[in-house]
Amino acid sequence: MLFVSCAQPPQAPGDALPQTGYMVAPEFAPYYELYGPQLLGEPISGLCEVAGGRQAQYFQRMRLEIGVDGQSVVFYPLGEWAYAGLRRVTEAPLPEGSRTREFPETGIIVRDEFLDFYERNSGETVLGPPVSAQLDEGTLRVQYFRNGRLEWHPDAPVEQRVRLGMLGQAHYLQAAHDVTCEFRARPVDVTTVQNVEVLASAEAPILYTGEQQMIYAMVTTRAGVPVTGAPVILTLRDADWTLTVDLGRTDSSGKVQGGLQMPIFVPGRMVGVSVEALGLEGVSIGKTGLAFQTWW
């Protein structure tokens, strides 16, 4: 088990606090200035201590950490982690005549808009080599790289059609759920707060008949302090039905997880999930949304 000790670094006078409530640790500030929230996302943890006593920090899309030499900054291989966890893999049909580039490290080809994004955004450093072909994950086309996942959103404006997936958030919620986290800011009880931030992640982008979906959630104050004892409920909706599920209460790290056994569903539909934290007298104090697709 990997031990992670997370602490919120002090805020320097005049610094603007990100929406997630965490400042970028000084160790990683030059990388954040270089690559920004477009590639890394907002910080979602404070400074962390990982295996071997090294330091790291989670961002929505990436995890940065100090290398084994104790000085260099490296990207954690979140893309390899996520790709290894896929239940099934469906390669996407590819158009002919597109611009391509084969990577000798893995023998895998990157093409089209994914390749454009890769070459414009320091892909060799940030993403590393590809570890998968282009895949269809429900309605989403993706490609996995050593350190992250590119997603294609064809309905978005041209400059936003290719995006980095939120793998930093997913890893922080999923792989670190059973990890002991220590915060300099002590957790607060749900009875003392009126508004919270909710992070959530689904284990599988596609759910097949007979499979169980896992939902992971974390509840914090706007300043990033864990909220303990918060009831979290899920509301699932598709075209024909609505289902409400009690996920449980958050623990001392503000996290909760639970399995979700789906009712009979129509293959090919998107299922929207509202993840909601409750306060006093069952009043909603924060929510977020997820979606996954049902299949055969």
N, C-alpha and C positions, 0 to 999 in steps of 0.2 A: 504493500500500500504506500502510495506517495503521500508524504506529509507536506502540507502547505500551511504556512503561517502568514496570514494576510493582515496588513496594517495600513491605515490611511496615512499617507505622508502629510506633514504639516503644510498648510496653505501659506504661501508667501504673501506679504502685503501687496495689494494691488492686483494679484492674480485673479483671473476670472474662473470661477468654479464651473467645470463642465456640467451638462445636464444630468449626468449620472452621479454626481456628487463626489467624484474622485479626481484628484489632481494627477497629472502625469509625473511619475517619480523622476527625480533629477537624473538618475542613471539612464533613463530612456528618453529624456526630453529632446536630445538632438535627433533621434530617429523620428519622433513625433513631429518635430518641426520640418523634417525632410519629407516624410510621407503623408502626414496629416490624417484627419479622420476619414478621408475618402478611401484610403487603403487599410488603415488600422482600425478605424472606428473610435468611438469614445472609450475612455478607460472605464472598466466595470469592476476593478478591484484596486486595492491599494498595493503597496510594495509587498511582494510575496517572497517567502523563503521556500525553496524547493529542495528536492533530494540532493544531498551533498553540501547543503548549506548555501547554495547559490541563490541569487535573487532573480525574481521574475515579476511581470505584471501582465494581467489580462486586459485585452481590449475587445470590443465587440467582434472584430473580425480576425484578430491575431493574438498570439501570446509572445511577448518578447522576454528573453532571459539572458543572463550573463553566461557566456560560454565556459567550458571547462578550464580555459586558461585564466579565468578570473577577471578578464578585462574586456574581451570582445562582446558585442551584442549579437545574438542569433535569434532566428525565428524558430519557434517550436513547430514540429511537423504535424500541424493540425489536419492537413489534407490527407496524409497517410492514415492518421487515426480515424477520420470520418469514412474514408473509402473502405478501410478494413471492416468497418461496422455495418456496411450495407448488407441487407438481407438478400436482395436480388439485384442483378445488374442487367439493364437493358440498353444496349448500344443504340444511339440515335442514327437514323438515316442521314447520309451526308450528301450535299450537292456536288456535282462534278464541276471541275474547272476553277475551284477556289484556291486562293493563295495558301500555301502550306509550309510548314517547317517541321522537320523531324529532329527529335532530340536524341543524340547518340547515347546519353546516359540510360535511357529507358526504351528507346526505339519507338516511342509514341509520337504521333503527329498532332500538332496544334494548327488550327486553320481559322480563316475568316475573321470575324469580329473578336473572337477570343485571342487570336494572334495579334491583332492590332492593339488590343488592350494590354496584352503581355509586354509588347515591345515599347509601348508608350509609358509604361508605369514600372520600370525597373524590375521586370518579371524575374530575371535571373536571380536577383537578390531577394526580392520580397516573396515570390511564389516558389521559386525553385523549379525543377523539371516536372513535366506532367507525369502522373502516375496512373491515369485512366484515359480512355478515349472519351469522346463526347457521349453523354448518357442522357436518356430521358427519365426523369424522376417525376412521374405524373405529368403535369402540364409544363414543368420546368426543364429546360435543357441546361446541363451542367458539364463541367470538366474539372477533375480533381488534379491538383498539383501537390508537391511535397508539403507545402506550408499552408495551403488554402484551397478554396473552391471558387471557380468562376461560374456565374449564372447569367443566362441570357433572358432578358425581359423585352420581347419584341414590341410590346405596346408602349414602352416608355420612349421619351425623346431620344434621339440618336446618341447623344453624349452620355446617356444613362442606361443604355440597353444592356451593357455588360457591367456586372457588379460583382464584388467579392461577397461571398456568403458569410453569415454570422457564425462562423465556426468557433471563434473565441468564446462567445457567449454560450454556445452549445457545450463546449468542453468544460467550461467553468461550472455549468449547472449539472451536467451528466457525469463526467469522469471525476469531478471533485466533490460529488455529493457525499460520499462516505469518507472524505478526507477531513481531518480535524483542522479547523481554521481558527486562529486566534486574532481578534481585532483589538487594537488599542482602544477604539471606541466600543464600549460595552454594548451588547444588544439591548434594545428597549422593548418593553412589553406592548402588545398591540393596544392595550387600553389607554396608552399615553399618547397615541398619534391619531391624526384625523385624515392625513393624506399620505399615500405611500407610492413607491415605484414598484412595478411588478415585472420581473424578467421571466420568460418561459421558453421551453424548448420541447419539441416532440422528438422521440427517438427515431422514428421512421417517416420518411417523406411519403411513402406509399404503404398502405395497409392491405394485406391480402386476407382472404377468407380464412377464419380460424386463428389468425395472429392477434397478439395483444399489443396495443400501443402503450408506450410509457411516456408520461408527461412529467416534466421537471419544472419547478418554479422556485423563485426566490423573491422575497419581499424585503425591501429596505426603505428607510426614510429618504427624503430628497437629498440628504447629505451622505447617503451611502451606508448608513448604520443598519445592521440587520434588525428586523422586527420579529420577535419571537411570539409564538402563540396565536398567530393570525390564521383563522380558518380560510382555506382557499377552495373555491368551487369552480368546476368546469361546466360550461354550457355548450353543448354540441348541437349544430344545426346543419341539416341538408335540406333538400327540396321538400321532403315528406315528413320529417320528424324533428323533434327537439328532445334532447336528453340532458339532464342535470346530474352531475357527479360530484360527490364530496371528496376532494383530494386529501384532506387532512389538515393538520395545523403545522405551521412552520416551527422548526427547531431553533436551537440557540444561534445557528448561523443564518437564520432567516430562510432556510430551504425546506422544501417538501417535495415528495415524488410519489407517484402511484401508477398502477397499471390500469388500463382502460380496455375492457372487453366490449367490443363494438356490437350493437344489435345487427340484425340482418340488414345489409345495405345493398344498394344498386351499384354494380361495378362502374368505375369511371367517373364517379362524382367527387367533387371537392367537398370536404367537410370543414366548416369553420368552427373554431373553438375559442370561446371567450374564457380567459383565465382571470378570476376576480378574487381579490382579497377583501375580507369583511372585518369590520371593526365592532364597536359597541352596538348591541341590539341588532346585529346582522346587517348593518348599513355598509354599503360598498364604499371602500376607501381607496381603491385603485384597481386598474385592470389593464390587460393587454390581450392581444389576439394571436392565434396560430391558425394554420390550415394544413391539411394533408389530403391525399387522394386515396379513395378506395379502389381496389382492383379485384381481379378474379380470385 
